[in-house]
């Protein structure tokens, strides 16, 4: 009898583990259908960790960029939005090439926003850019989701989440007008 109970519990646990990611993904897509939602996407895979010290915004060849797997990942993100019937609104991005490329490959269009590049080594500049980004998020009140493509540090500052390259966090506007984290998703 105890063996049967253990086996039943094991099957139930396994089923819940298999079902949980699908349920989580569904709730993220549902959250994106709510007016005023925001997608905070960390750029797709780009080998390395930081731009070289001599990197220039106007010259992608001096920056850390998406590789082939990162470009394919960005395309899959866009396909997942289409598959789930999510039409996005404005797409804003860090002016860094890996972010701009992620946005173009996923959503077909992008507007650069300097504030989305963050500022790791300058605390005051980082606070100002975060405040500007929060103002953009707060101003998004309805309609199709606003998409923000940025860097891990900006995602963490804005959402409190540390996510992988190519992963996104969804913010949902509450009845009081503030945004809260509705979930996060990594498109395989």
Helices and strands as residue ranges (DSSP letters): H 2-32, E 38-42, G 60-62, H 68-83, E 88-93, H 97-107, E 111-112, G 114-117, H 123-139, E 145-150, H 152-159, E 167-173, E 179-186
